[in-house]
Amino acid sequence: MNLDAKKIKDDVKWKIYCKLQDVKEWTIRNRNAIVTIAPVAFGCLTVAVKTVGKRSNLRKMENLKNLYCYDRSLGHYWRLKRQLSNKEWVAIDRRRRSGERLSDILSEMNVLK
Protein backbone atom coordinates (compact mmCIF):
# COMPACT_ATOMS: atom_id res chain seq x y z
CA MET A 1 0.00 0.00 0.00
CA ASN A 2 1.51 3.31 -1.00
CA LEU A 3 1.54 6.47 1.11
CA ASP A 4 -1.31 8.18 -0.77
CA ALA A 5 -3.69 5.26 -0.31
CA LYS A 6 -2.80 5.01 3.39
CA LYS A 7 -3.36 8.77 3.84
CA ILE A 8 -6.77 8.56 2.12
CA LYS A 9 -7.73 5.57 4.28
CA ASP A 10 -6.70 7.41 7.46
CA ASP A 11 -8.63 10.53 6.37
CA VAL A 12 -11.79 8.48 5.79
CA LYS A 13 -11.44 6.80 9.17
CA TRP A 14 -10.98 10.19 10.86
CA LYS A 15 -14.06 11.67 9.12
CA ILE A 16 -16.17 8.69 10.17
CA TYR A 17 -14.94 9.01 13.75
CA CYS A 18 -15.78 12.74 13.78
CA LYS A 19 -19.28 12.12 12.40
CA LEU A 20 -19.93 9.44 15.03
CA GLN A 21 -18.83 11.83 17.76
CA ASP A 22 -21.16 14.53 16.38
CA VAL A 23 -24.07 12.08 16.40
CA LYS A 24 -23.24 11.02 19.94
CA GLU A 25 -23.14 14.63 21.16
CA TRP A 26 -26.37 15.51 19.35
CA THR A 27 -28.08 12.49 20.91
CA ILE A 28 -26.97 13.56 24.40
CA ARG A 29 -28.17 17.15 23.82
CA ASN A 30 -31.57 16.09 22.43
CA ARG A 31 -32.32 13.14 24.69
CA ASN A 32 -35.78 14.44 25.71
CA ALA A 33 -36.92 15.03 22.14
CA ILE A 34 -35.75 11.57 21.11
CA VAL A 35 -37.66 9.93 23.96
CA THR A 36 -40.90 11.66 22.96
CA ILE A 37 -40.56 11.25 19.18
CA ALA A 38 -39.20 7.68 19.03
CA PRO A 39 -42.49 5.86 19.85
CA VAL A 40 -44.40 7.87 17.26
CA ALA A 41 -41.76 7.23 14.61
CA PHE A 42 -41.69 3.53 15.46
CA GLY A 43 -45.50 3.34 15.19
CA CYS A 44 -45.46 5.06 11.78
CA LEU A 45 -42.72 2.73 10.59
CA THR A 46 -44.74 -0.30 11.71
CA VAL A 47 -47.84 0.89 9.83
CA ALA A 48 -45.77 1.55 6.70
CA VAL A 49 -44.22 -1.93 6.78
CA LYS A 50 -47.65 -3.56 7.19
CA THR A 51 -49.07 -1.56 4.29
CA VAL A 52 -46.19 -2.46 2.00
CA GLY A 53 -46.55 -6.12 2.97
CA LYS A 54 -50.28 -6.14 2.23
CA ARG A 55 -49.78 -4.49 -1.15
CA SER A 56 -47.03 -6.93 -2.03
CA ASN A 57 -49.21 -9.92 -1.15
CA LEU A 58 -52.13 -8.46 -3.11
CA ARG A 59 -49.92 -7.95 -6.19
CA LYS A 60 -48.68 -11.55 -5.94
CA MET A 61 -52.25 -12.86 -5.70
CA GLU A 62 -53.32 -10.80 -8.72
CA ASN A 63 -50.38 -12.13 -10.72
CA LEU A 64 -51.32 -15.70 -9.79
CA LYS A 65 -54.87 -15.06 -10.92
CA ASN A 66 -54.04 -13.21 -14.14
CA LEU A 67 -50.81 -14.83 -15.32
CA TYR A 68 -51.66 -18.52 -14.88
CA CYS A 69 -54.24 -20.65 -16.65
CA TYR A 70 -55.39 -23.97 -15.16
CA ASP A 71 -55.95 -26.97 -17.42
CA ARG A 72 -58.39 -29.35 -15.70
CA SER A 73 -57.74 -32.22 -18.07
CA LEU A 74 -54.03 -32.26 -17.19
CA GLY A 75 -54.31 -30.87 -13.67
CA HIS A 76 -51.60 -28.39 -14.65
CA TYR A 77 -51.14 -24.60 -14.51
CA TRP A 78 -49.84 -22.87 -17.65
CA ARG A 79 -47.76 -19.75 -17.06
CA LEU A 80 -48.64 -16.88 -19.40
CA LYS A 81 -46.44 -14.07 -20.73
CA ARG A 82 -49.18 -11.50 -20.21
CA GLN A 83 -52.76 -11.15 -19.13
CA LEU A 84 -55.20 -12.39 -21.77
CA SER A 85 -57.86 -10.10 -23.24
CA ASN A 86 -61.55 -10.94 -23.29
CA LYS A 87 -61.39 -11.65 -27.04
CA GLU A 88 -58.60 -14.16 -26.44
CA TRP A 89 -60.59 -15.90 -23.69
CA VAL A 90 -63.60 -16.13 -26.04
CA ALA A 91 -61.37 -17.64 -28.75
CA ILE A 92 -59.95 -20.13 -26.24
CA ASP A 93 -63.45 -21.10 -25.10
CA ARG A 94 -64.62 -21.58 -28.70
CA ARG A 95 -61.60 -23.73 -29.59
CA ARG A 96 -61.93 -25.78 -26.38
CA ARG A 97 -65.55 -26.57 -27.27
CA SER A 98 -64.43 -27.77 -30.68
CA GLY A 99 -62.15 -30.29 -28.95
CA GLU A 100 -58.69 -28.70 -29.03
CA ARG A 101 -56.37 -29.04 -26.07
CA LEU A 102 -55.68 -25.92 -23.98
CA SER A 103 -51.92 -26.42 -24.26
CA ASP A 104 -52.10 -26.39 -28.07
CA ILE A 105 -54.31 -23.32 -28.11
CA LEU A 106 -52.07 -21.31 -25.78
CA SER A 107 -48.98 -22.41 -27.67
CA GLU A 108 -50.42 -21.31 -31.03
CA MET A 109 -51.44 -17.95 -29.53
CA ASN A 110 -47.80 -17.44 -28.37
CA VAL A 111 -48.85 -16.51 -24.84
CA LEU A 112 -46.97 -19.22 -22.95
CA LYS A 113 -43.92 -18.10 -21.05
MARDRENDREN-422466 format. One record per atom (N, C-alpha, C): residue in three letters; atom name; x, y, z; chain; residue number from 1. Coordinates in pm, whole numbers, padded with zeros to 5 digits. Example, Ala and Ser with C-alpha at 12.3 -4.5 7.8 and 13.67 -1.06 7.14 Angstrom:
! MARDRENDREN-422466
+-----+------+--------+--------+--------+-------+-----+
| res | atom |      x |      y |      z | chain |   n |
+-----+------+--------+--------+--------+-------+-----+
| ALA |    N |  01319 | -00569 |  00780 |     A |   1 |
| ALA |   CA |  01230 | -00450 |  00780 |     A |   1 |
| ALA |    C |  01320 | -00330 |  00780 |     A |   1 |
| SER |    N |  01285 | -00225 |  00708 |     A |   2 |
| SER |   CA |  01367 | -00106 |  00714 |     A |   2 |
| SER |    C |  01290 |  00003 |  00787 |     A |   2 |
+-----+------+--------+--------+--------+-------+-----+
//
This chain:
! MARDRENDREN-422466
+-----+------+--------+--------+--------+-------+-----+
| res | atom |      x |      y |      z | chain |   n |
+-----+------+--------+--------+--------+-------+-----+
| MET |    N |  00086 | -00117 |  00000 |     A |   1 |
| MET |   CA |  00000 |  00000 |  00000 |     A |   1 |
| MET |    C |  00090 |  00123 |  00000 |     A |   1 |
| ASN |    N |  00067 |  00212 | -00095 |     A |   2 |
| ASN |   CA |  00151 |  00331 | -00100 |     A |   2 |
| ASN |    C |  00104 |  00437 |  00000 |     A |   2 |
| LEU |    N |  00182 |  00543 |  00012 |     A |   3 |
| LEU |   CA |  00154 |  00647 |  00111 |     A |   3 |
| LEU |    C |  00023 |  00721 |  00083 |     A |   3 |
| ASP |    N | -00008 |  00747 | -00044 |     A |   4 |
| ASP |   CA | -00131 |  00818 | -00077 |     A |   4 |
| ASP |    C | -00255 |  00738 | -00037 |     A |   4 |
| ALA |    N | -00255 |  00611 | -00066 |     A |   5 |
| ALA |   CA | -00369 |  00526 | -00031 |     A |   5 |
| ALA |    C | -00385 |  00518 |  00121 |     A |   5 |
| LYS |    N | -00274 |  00508 |  00192 |     A |   6 |
| LYS |   CA | -00280 |  00501 |  00339 |     A |   6 |
| LYS |    C | -00333 |  00632 |  00395 |     A |   6 |
| LYS |    N | -00290 |  00746 |  00338 |     A |   7 |
| LYS |   CA | -00336 |  00877 |  00384 |     A |   7 |
| LYS |    C | -00486 |  00892 |  00361 |     A |   7 |
| ILE |    N | -00534 |  00848 |  00243 |     A |   8 |
| ILE |   CA | -00677 |  00856 |  00212 |     A |   8 |
| ILE |    C | -00756 |  00769 |  00309 |     A |   8 |
| LYS |    N | -00706 |  00649 |  00336 |     A |   9 |
| LYS |   CA | -00773 |  00557 |  00428 |     A |   9 |
| LYS |    C | -00781 |  00618 |  00568 |     A |   9 |
| ASP |    N | -00672 |  00677 |  00613 |     A |  10 |
| ASP |   CA | -00670 |  00741 |  00746 |     A |  10 |
| ASP |    C | -00766 |  00860 |  00751 |     A |  10 |
| ASP |    N | -00772 |  00938 |  00641 |     A |  11 |
| ASP |   CA | -00863 |  01053 |  00637 |     A |  11 |
| ASP |    C | -01009 |  01007 |  00647 |     A |  11 |
| VAL |    N | -01042 |  00900 |  00576 |     A |  12 |
| VAL |   CA | -01179 |  00848 |  00579 |     A |  12 |
| VAL |    C | -01213 |  00798 |  00719 |     A |  12 |
| LYS |    N | -01121 |  00728 |  00780 |     A |  13 |
| LYS |   CA | -01144 |  00680 |  00917 |     A |  13 |
| LYS |    C | -01166 |  00797 |  01012 |     A |  13 |
| TRP |    N | -01087 |  00902 |  00998 |     A |  14 |
| TRP |   CA | -01098 |  01019 |  01086 |     A |  14 |
| TRP |    C | -01232 |  01089 |  01065 |     A |  14 |
| LYS |    N | -01277 |  01103 |  00940 |     A |  15 |
| LYS |   CA | -01406 |  01167 |  00912 |     A |  15 |
| LYS |    C | -01521 |  01086 |  00970 |     A |  15 |
| ILE |    N | -01514 |  00955 |  00959 |     A |  16 |
| ILE |   CA | -01617 |  00869 |  01017 |     A |  16 |
| ILE |    C | -01619 |  00884 |  01169 |     A |  16 |
| TYR |    N | -01503 |  00885 |  01229 |     A |  17 |
| TYR |   CA | -01494 |  00901 |  01375 |     A |  17 |
| TYR |    C | -01555 |  01034 |  01418 |     A |  17 |
| CYS |    N | -01524 |  01142 |  01345 |     A |  18 |
| CYS |   CA | -01578 |  01274 |  01378 |     A |  18 |
| CYS |    C | -01730 |  01277 |  01365 |     A |  18 |
| LYS |    N | -01782 |  01216 |  01259 |     A |  19 |
| LYS |   CA | -01928 |  01212 |  01240 |     A |  19 |
| LYS |    C | -01996 |  01134 |  01353 |     A |  19 |
| LEU |    N | -01936 |  01022 |  01393 |     A |  20 |
| LEU |   CA | -01993 |  00944 |  01503 |     A |  20 |
| LEU |    C | -01993 |  01024 |  01632 |     A |  20 |
| GLN |    N | -01888 |  01099 |  01657 |     A |  21 |
| GLN |   CA | -01883 |  01183 |  01776 |     A |  21 |
| GLN |    C | -01990 |  01291 |  01771 |     A |  21 |
| ASP |    N | -02011 |  01352 |  01653 |     A |  22 |
| ASP |   CA | -02116 |  01453 |  01638 |     A |  22 |
| ASP |    C | -02254 |  01394 |  01667 |     A |  22 |
| VAL |    N | -02278 |  01274 |  01616 |     A |  23 |
| VAL |   CA | -02407 |  01208 |  01640 |     A |  23 |
| VAL |    C | -02424 |  01178 |  01788 |     A |  23 |
| LYS |    N | -02319 |  01133 |  01851 |     A |  24 |
| LYS |   CA | -02324 |  01102 |  01994 |     A |  24 |
| LYS |    C | -02355 |  01227 |  02075 |     A |  24 |
| GLU |    N | -02290 |  01337 |  02043 |     A |  25 |
| GLU |   CA | -02314 |  01463 |  02116 |     A |  25 |
| GLU |    C | -02455 |  01514 |  02091 |     A |  25 |
| TRP |    N | -02502 |  01506 |  01966 |     A |  26 |
| TRP |   CA | -02637 |  01551 |  01935 |     A |  26 |
| TRP |    C | -02740 |  01468 |  02011 |     A |  26 |
| THR |    N | -02718 |  01337 |  02019 |     A |  27 |
| THR |   CA | -02808 |  01249 |  02091 |     A |  27 |
| THR |    C | -02815 |  01286 |  02239 |     A |  27 |
| ILE |    N | -02700 |  01317 |  02299 |     A |  28 |
| ILE |   CA | -02697 |  01356 |  02440 |     A |  28 |
| ILE |    C | -02771 |  01488 |  02460 |     A |  28 |
| ARG |    N | -02751 |  01584 |  02370 |     A |  29 |
| ARG |   CA | -02817 |  01715 |  02382 |     A |  29 |
| ARG |    C | -02968 |  01706 |  02363 |     A |  29 |
| ASN |    N | -03014 |  01617 |  02278 |     A |  30 |
| ASN |   CA | -03157 |  01609 |  02243 |     A |  30 |
| ASN |    C | -03224 |  01484 |  02297 |     A |  30 |
| ARG |    N | -03180 |  01438 |  02410 |     A |  31 |
| ARG |   CA | -03232 |  01314 |  02469 |     A |  31 |
| ARG |    C | -03383 |  01321 |  02489 |     A |  31 |
| ASN |    N | -03435 |  01433 |  02543 |     A |  32 |
| ASN |   CA | -03578 |  01444 |  02571 |     A |  32 |
| ASN |    C | -03663 |  01438 |  02443 |     A |  32 |
| ALA |    N | -03618 |  01504 |  02340 |     A |  33 |
| ALA |   CA | -03692 |  01503 |  02214 |     A |  33 |
| ALA |    C | -03694 |  01363 |  02155 |     A |  33 |
| ILE |    N | -03583 |  01293 |  02164 |     A |  34 |
| ILE |   CA | -03575 |  01157 |  02111 |     A |  34 |
| ILE |    C | -03670 |  01065 |  02185 |     A |  34 |
| VAL |    N | -03678 |  01079 |  02316 |     A |  35 |
| VAL |   CA | -03766 |  00993 |  02396 |     A |  35 |
| VAL |    C | -03912 |  01016 |  02360 |     A |  35 |
| THR |    N | -03950 |  01140 |  02328 |     A |  36 |
| THR |   CA | -04090 |  01166 |  02296 |     A |  36 |
| THR |    C | -04124 |  01133 |  02151 |     A |  36 |
| ILE |    N | -04028 |  01147 |  02060 |     A |  37 |
| ILE |   CA | -04056 |  01125 |  01918 |     A |  37 |
| ILE |    C | -04039 |  00979 |  01878 |     A |  37 |
| ALA |    N | -03952 |  00905 |  01943 |     A |  38 |
| ALA |   CA | -03920 |  00768 |  01903 |     A |  38 |
| ALA |    C | -04043 |  00676 |  01896 |     A |  38 |
| PRO |    N | -04132 |  00676 |  01995 |     A |  39 |
| PRO |   CA | -04249 |  00586 |  01985 |     A |  39 |
| PRO |    C | -04339 |  00619 |  01867 |     A |  39 |
| VAL |    N | -04357 |  00747 |  01838 |     A |  40 |
| VAL |   CA | -04440 |  00787 |  01726 |     A |  40 |
| VAL |    C | -04377 |  00742 |  01594 |     A |  40 |
| ALA |    N | -04247 |  00764 |  01583 |     A |  41 |
| ALA |   CA | -04176 |  00723 |  01461 |     A |  41 |
| ALA |    C | -04181 |  00572 |  01444 |     A |  41 |
| PHE |    N | -04164 |  00498 |  01552 |     A |  42 |
| PHE |   CA | -04169 |  00353 |  01546 |     A |  42 |
| PHE |    C | -04307 |  00305 |  01504 |     A |  42 |
| GLY |    N | -04412 |  00369 |  01556 |     A |  43 |
| GLY |   CA | -04550 |  00334 |  01519 |     A |  43 |
| GLY |    C | -04575 |  00360 |  01371 |     A |  43 |
| CYS |    N | -04529 |  00474 |  01320 |     A |  44 |
| CYS |   CA | -04546 |  00506 |  01178 |     A |  44 |
| CYS |    C | -04471 |  00406 |  01091 |     A |  44 |
| LEU |    N | -04352 |  00369 |  01134 |     A |  45 |
| LEU |   CA | -04272 |  00273 |  01059 |     A |  45 |
| LEU |    C | -04343 |  00138 |  01054 |     A |  45 |
| THR |    N | -04402 |  00097 |  01165 |     A |  46 |
| THR |   CA | -04474 | -00030 |  01171 |     A |  46 |
| THR |    C | -04593 | -00031 |  01074 |     A |  46 |
| VAL |    N | -04668 |  00079 |  01074 |     A |  47 |
| VAL |   CA | -04784 |  00089 |  00983 |     A |  47 |
| VAL |    C | -04737 |  00084 |  00838 |     A |  47 |
| ALA |    N | -04628 |  00153 |  00807 |     A |  48 |
| ALA |   CA | -04577 |  00155 |  00670 |     A |  48 |
| ALA |    C | -04534 |  00015 |  00626 |     A |  48 |
| VAL |    N | -04467 | -00057 |  00713 |     A |  49 |
| VAL |   CA | -04422 | -00193 |  00678 |     A |  49 |
| VAL |    C | -04542 | -00284 |  00655 |     A |  49 |
| LYS |    N | -04645 | -00274 |  00738 |     A |  50 |
| LYS |   CA | -04765 | -00356 |  00719 |     A |  50 |
| LYS |    C | -04834 | -00325 |  00587 |     A |  50 |
| THR |    N | -04842 | -00196 |  00553 |     A |  51 |
| THR |   CA | -04907 | -00156 |  00429 |     A |  51 |
| THR |    C | -04832 | -00209 |  00308 |     A |  51 |
| VAL |    N | -04700 | -00196 |  00311 |     A |  52 |
| VAL |   CA | -04619 | -00246 |  00200 |     A |  52 |
| VAL |    C | -04634 | -00397 |  00187 |     A |  52 |
| GLY |    N | -04637 | -00467 |  00299 |     A |  53 |
| GLY |   CA | -04655 | -00612 |  00297 |     A |  53 |
| GLY |    C | -04788 | -00653 |  00238 |     A |  53 |
| LYS |    N | -04895 | -00582 |  00276 |     A |  54 |
| LYS |   CA | -05028 | -00614 |  00223 |     A |  54 |
| LYS |    C | -05034 | -00590 |  00073 |     A |  54 |
| ARG |    N | -04976 | -00479 |  00028 |     A |  55 |
| ARG |   CA | -04978 | -00449 | -00115 |     A |  55 |
| ARG |    C | -04897 | -00551 | -00194 |     A |  55 |
| SER |    N | -04786 | -00593 | -00137 |     A |  56 |
| SER |   CA | -04703 | -00693 | -00203 |     A |  56 |
| SER |    C | -04778 | -00825 | -00216 |     A |  56 |
| ASN |    N | -04843 | -00867 | -00110 |     A |  57 |
| ASN |   CA | -04921 | -00992 | -00115 |     A |  57 |
| ASN |    C | -05036 | -00982 | -00214 |     A |  57 |
| LEU |    N | -05102 | -00866 | -00218 |     A |  58 |
| LEU |   CA | -05213 | -00846 | -00311 |     A |  58 |
| LEU |    C | -05164 | -00853 | -00455 |     A |  58 |
| ARG |    N | -05049 | -00791 | -00484 |     A |  59 |
| ARG |   CA | -04992 | -00795 | -00619 |     A |  59 |
| ARG |    C | -04957 | -00938 | -00659 |     A |  59 |
| LYS |    N | -04901 | -01016 | -00565 |     A |  60 |
| LYS |   CA | -04868 | -01155 | -00594 |     A |  60 |
| LYS |    C | -04994 | -01236 | -00624 |     A |  60 |
| MET |    N | -05099 | -01214 | -00547 |     A |  61 |
| MET |   CA | -05225 | -01286 | -00570 |     A |  61 |
| MET |    C | -05285 | -01251 | -00705 |     A |  61 |
| GLU |    N | -05280 | -01122 | -00742 |     A |  62 |
| GLU |   CA | -05332 | -01080 | -00872 |     A |  62 |
| GLU |    C | -05252 | -01143 | -00985 |     A |  62 |
| ASN |    N | -05120 | -01150 | -00969 |     A |  63 |
| ASN |   CA | -05038 | -01213 | -01072 |     A |  63 |
| ASN |    C | -05071 | -01361 | -01085 |     A |  63 |
| LEU |    N | -05093 | -01429 | -00973 |     A |  64 |
| LEU |   CA | -05132 | -01570 | -00979 |     A |  64 |
| LEU |    C | -05264 | -01587 | -01054 |     A |  64 |
| LYS |    N | -05356 | -01497 | -01029 |     A |  65 |
| LYS |   CA | -05487 | -01506 | -01092 |     A |  65 |
| LYS |    C | -05480 | -01472 | -01241 |     A |  65 |
| ASN |    N | -05402 | -01371 | -01277 |     A |  66 |
| ASN |   CA | -05404 | -01321 | -01414 |     A |  66 |
| ASN |    C | -05298 | -01382 | -01505 |     A |  66 |
| LEU |    N | -05191 | -01435 | -01449 |     A |  67 |
| LEU |   CA | -05081 | -01483 | -01532 |     A |  67 |
| LEU |    C | -05068 | -01635 | -01535 |     A |  67 |
| TYR |    N | -05166 | -01706 | -01483 |     A |  68 |
| TYR |   CA | -05166 | -01852 | -01488 |     A |  68 |
| TYR |    C | -05302 | -01899 | -01537 |     A |  68 |
| CYS |    N | -05302 | -02007 | -01612 |     A |  69 |
| CYS |   CA | -05424 | -02065 | -01665 |     A |  69 |
| CYS |    C | -05425 | -02213 | -01627 |     A |  69 |
| TYR |    N | -05531 | -02259 | -01564 |     A |  70 |
| TYR |   CA | -05539 | -02397 | -01516 |     A |  70 |
| TYR |    C | -05605 | -02486 | -01620 |     A |  70 |
| ASP |    N | -05542 | -02598 | -01649 |     A |  71 |
| ASP |   CA | -05595 | -02697 | -01742 |     A |  71 |
| ASP |    C | -05648 | -02815 | -01659 |     A |  71 |
| ARG |    N | -05780 | -02829 | -01653 |     A |  72 |
| ARG |   CA | -05839 | -02935 | -01570 |     A |  72 |
| ARG |    C | -05807 | -03074 | -01621 |     A |  72 |
| SER |    N | -05798 | -03088 | -01752 |     A |  73 |
| SER |   CA | -05774 | -03222 | -01807 |     A |  73 |
| SER |    C | -05635 | -03274 | -01769 |     A |  73 |
| LEU |    N | -05538 | -03184 | -01758 |     A |  74 |
| LEU |   CA | -05403 | -03226 | -01719 |     A |  74 |
| LEU |    C | -05375 | -03204 | -01570 |     A |  74 |
| GLY |    N | -05458 | -03123 | -01506 |     A |  75 |
| GLY |   CA | -05431 | -03087 | -01367 |     A |  75 |
| GLY |    C | -05304 | -03004 | -01357 |     A |  75 |
| HIS |    N | -05285 | -02913 | -01453 |     A |  76 |
| HIS |   CA | -05160 | -02839 | -01465 |     A |  76 |
| HIS |    C | -05190 | -02691 | -01485 |     A |  76 |
| TYR |    N | -05105 | -02603 | -01427 |     A |  77 |
| TYR |   CA | -05114 | -02460 | -01451 |     A |  77 |
| TYR |    C | -05019 | -02422 | -01564 |     A |  77 |
| TRP |    N | -05068 | -02339 | -01657 |     A |  78 |
| TRP |   CA | -04984 | -02287 | -01765 |     A |  78 |
| TRP |    C | -04950 | -02143 | -01732 |     A |  78 |
| ARG |    N | -04820 | -02111 | -01736 |     A |  79 |
| ARG |   CA | -04776 | -01975 | -01706 |     A |  79 |
| ARG |    C | -04781 | -01892 | -01834 |     A |  79 |
| LEU |    N | -04844 | -01774 | -01825 |     A |  80 |
| LEU |   CA | -04864 | -01688 | -01940 |     A |  80 |
| LEU |    C | -04766 | -01572 | -01941 |     A |  80 |
| LYS |    N | -04734 | -01522 | -02060 |     A |  81 |
| LYS |   CA | -04644 | -01407 | -02073 |     A |  81 |
| LYS |    C | -04711 | -01279 | -02025 |     A |  81 |
| ARG |    N | -04842 | -01271 | -02051 |     A |  82 |
| ARG |   CA | -04918 | -01150 | -02021 |     A |  82 |
| ARG |    C | -05061 | -01189 | -01989 |     A |  82 |
| GLN |    N | -05135 | -01092 | -01942 |     A |  83 |
| GLN |   CA | -05276 | -01115 | -01913 |     A |  83 |
| GLN |    C | -05353 | -01124 | -02045 |     A |  83 |
| LEU |    N | -05444 | -01219 | -02054 |     A |  84 |
| LEU |   CA | -05520 | -01239 | -02177 |     A |  84 |
| LEU |    C | -05638 | -01143 | -02183 |     A |  84 |
| SER |    N | -05671 | -01099 | -02304 |     A |  85 |
| SER |   CA | -05786 | -01010 | -02324 |     A |  85 |
| SER |    C | -05914 | -01093 | -02328 |     A |  85 |
| ASN |    N | -06027 | -01024 | -02322 |     A |  86 |
| ASN |   CA | -06155 | -01094 | -02329 |     A |  86 |
| ASN |    C | -06172 | -01165 | -02463 |     A |  86 |
| LYS |    N | -06128 | -01102 | -02572 |     A |  87 |
| LYS |   CA | -06139 | -01165 | -02704 |     A |  87 |
| LYS |    C | -06059 | -01295 | -02708 |     A |  87 |
| GLU |    N | -05942 | -01294 | -02647 |     A |  88 |
| GLU |   CA | -05860 | -01416 | -02644 |     A |  88 |
| GLU |    C | -05926 | -01526 | -02562 |     A |  88 |
| TRP |    N | -05990 | -01489 | -02449 |     A |  89 |
| TRP |   CA | -06059 | -01590 | -02369 |     A |  89 |
| TRP |    C | -06177 | -01649 | -02446 |     A |  89 |
| VAL |    N | -06247 | -01564 | -02523 |     A |  90 |
| VAL |   CA | -06360 | -01613 | -02604 |     A |  90 |
| VAL |    C | -06308 | -01710 | -02710 |     A |  90 |
| ALA |    N | -06195 | -01675 | -02773 |     A |  91 |
| ALA |   CA | -06137 | -01764 | -02875 |     A |  91 |
| ALA |    C | -06094 | -01896 | -02812 |     A |  91 |
| ILE |    N | -06036 | -01891 | -02694 |     A |  92 |
| ILE |   CA | -05995 | -02013 | -02624 |     A |  92 |
| ILE |    C | -06117 | -02099 | -02594 |     A |  92 |
| ASP |    N | -06223 | -02036 | -02544 |     A |  93 |
| ASP |   CA | -06345 | -02110 | -02510 |     A |  93 |
| ASP |    C | -06404 | -02176 | -02635 |     A |  93 |
| ARG |    N | -06408 | -02104 | -02746 |     A |  94 |
| ARG |   CA | -06462 | -02158 | -02870 |     A |  94 |
| ARG |    C | -06380 | -02277 | -02917 |     A |  94 |
| ARG |    N | -06248 | -02265 | -02913 |     A |  95 |
| ARG |   CA | -06160 | -02373 | -02959 |     A |  95 |
| ARG |    C | -06165 | -02493 | -02865 |     A |  95 |
| ARG |    N | -06182 | -02467 | -02734 |     A |  96 |
| ARG |   CA | -06193 | -02578 | -02638 |     A |  96 |
| ARG |    C | -06320 | -02659 | -02666 |     A |  96 |
| ARG |    N | -06428 | -02588 | -02697 |     A |  97 |
| ARG |   CA | -06555 | -02657 | -02727 |     A |  97 |
| ARG |    C | -06545 | -02742 | -02853 |     A |  97 |
| SER |    N | -06458 | -02699 | -02945 |     A |  98 |
| SER |   CA | -06443 | -02777 | -03068 |     A |  98 |
| SER |    C | -06349 | -02895 | -03048 |     A |  98 |
| GLY |    N | -06292 | -02910 | -02927 |     A |  99 |
| GLY |   CA | -06215 | -03029 | -02895 |     A |  99 |
| GLY |    C | -06064 | -03012 | -02891 |     A |  99 |
| GLU |    N | -06014 | -02891 | -02908 |     A | 100 |
| GLU |   CA | -05869 | -02870 | -02903 |     A | 100 |
| GLU |    C | -05821 | -02868 | -02758 |     A | 100 |
| ARG |    N | -05695 | -02905 | -02741 |     A | 101 |
| ARG |   CA | -05637 | -02904 | -02607 |     A | 101 |
| ARG |    C | -05593 | -02762 | -02572 |     A | 101 |
| LEU |    N | -05604 | -02727 | -02443 |     A | 102 |
| LEU |   CA | -05568 | -02592 | -02398 |     A | 102 |
| LEU |    C | -05420 | -02564 | -02423 |     A | 102 |
| SER |    N | -05335 | -02663 | -02404 |     A | 103 |
| SER |   CA | -05192 | -02642 | -02426 |     A | 103 |
| SER |    C | -05163 | -02605 | -02570 |     A | 103 |
| ASP |    N | -05230 | -02670 | -02665 |     A | 104 |
| ASP |   CA | -05210 | -02639 | -02807 |     A | 104 |
| ASP |    C | -05261 | -02500 | -02841 |     A | 104 |
| ILE |    N | -05374 | -02464 | -02784 |     A | 105 |
| ILE |   CA | -05431 | -02332 | -02811 |     A | 105 |
| ILE |    C | -05338 | -02222 | -02761 |     A | 105 |
| LEU |    N | -05295 | -02234 | -02635 |     A | 106 |
| LEU |   CA | -05207 | -02131 | -02578 |     A | 106 |
| LEU |    C | -05075 | -02124 | -02652 |     A | 106 |
| SER |    N | -05023 | -02238 | -02693 |     A | 107 |
| SER |   CA | -04898 | -02241 | -02767 |     A | 107 |
| SER |    C | -04911 | -02171 | -02903 |     A | 107 |
| GLU |    N | -05020 | -02195 | -02973 |     A | 108 |
| GLU |   CA | -05042 | -02131 | -03103 |     A | 108 |
| GLU |    C | -05064 | -01982 | -03090 |     A | 108 |
| MET |    N | -05120 | -01938 | -02975 |     A | 109 |
| MET |   CA | -05144 | -01795 | -02953 |     A | 109 |
| MET |    C | -05016 | -01723 | -02907 |     A | 109 |
| ASN |    N | -04910 | -01798 | -02883 |     A | 110 |
| ASN |   CA | -04780 | -01744 | -02837 |     A | 110 |
| ASN |    C | -04795 | -01663 | -02707 |     A | 110 |
| VAL |    N | -04870 | -01718 | -02613 |     A | 111 |
| VAL |   CA | -04885 | -01651 | -02484 |     A | 111 |
| VAL |    C | -04820 | -01727 | -02371 |     A | 111 |
| LEU |    N | -04763 | -01845 | -02400 |     A | 112 |
| LEU |   CA | -04697 | -01922 | -02295 |     A | 112 |
| LEU |    C | -04559 | -01864 | -02268 |     A | 112 |
| LYS |    N | -04523 | -01861 | -02143 |     A | 113 |
| LYS |   CA | -04392 | -01810 | -02105 |     A | 113 |
| LYS |    C | -04288 | -01918 | -02114 |     A | 113 |
+-----+------+--------+--------+--------+-------+-----+
//
